[in-house]
Amino acid sequence: MTPRTALTIAGSDSGGGAGIQADLRTFFAHGVHGLVALTAVTVQNSLGVQGFTEIPADVVTAQIKAVASDMGVNAAKTGMLATAEIIRSVAKTLDEVEVGPFVVDPVAASMTGDPLLREDALEAIRTELFPRATLITPNLDEVRLLTGVSVVDPASQRAAAEALLEFGSRWVLVKGGHMQGTTDCVDLLSDGREFISLSGPRYETENTHGGGDTLASAITASLAKGASVPDAVAAGKKFIERCVAEAYPLGAGVGPVSPFWVLPQLS
Ligand code: PLP
């Protein structure tokens, strides 16, 4: 039987922990066929991103049109978009093709602090993509860059959600994973009417590379299968928790979160 499809519009991670590599294996783990519009090739390992080369914007949009016109896209997500030109071209293309629920992960920099967007491109994500998004999934650094709000407690997390919804997405997930001094990871999901607090355990690990990508693609996979946004986010949080719990060291720096637990035991 033909599975549901999900499209990732994102960059490649040579270390295989984040980017399209994380997205495709997360789609696979959910029984969803992954489609790709590659935006950039990064040169990176566990120690950081050494640089990236973007794909020409017309090639990015041609990939989207090729798969959408022939195979059909049941849900889509964005990761690393690299330049304002790519962002503007993707936004225009989304007005021309049908991609179903659309998740925007406003990736600005790696957790090692290396930029994944050219300057000013975050503004293009905010103005061009947020109004078209079903859900946006910023982490706390991205929340601060986008709104100026520093999230330190539940009240500021709610204020950040309200400020982000002003930019026009249907839903926002303010991820609390990077909040200091909390024993749980509390994420806040809102559409402006409902404010749903999702709490889960915090695991002690240095190895969280690809965590944001994996969560956003797990949510996208569930949306592709027809889940509501609250159900897809709740399931995505359970999925990423297990991936963080099973994260492994690889290289001298930050290792990846792991979806290997979905495989049946190999003997
Ligand atoms: N490389 C690529 C291609 C990415 O898309 C991302 C995040 O979206 C990263 C690196 C950074 O991942 P992390 O911040 O989890 O290290």
Boltz pocket constraint, residues with backbone or C-beta under 6 A from the ligand:
constraints:
  - pocket:
      binder: B
      contacts: [[A, 10], [A, 11], [A, 12], [A, 13], [A, 18], [A, 19], [A, 20], [A, 42], [A, 79], [A, 80], [A, 107], [A, 109], [A, 110], [A, 111], [A, 112], [A, 116], [A, 208], [A, 209], [A, 210], [A, 211], [A, 212], [A, 213]]
      max_distance: 6.0
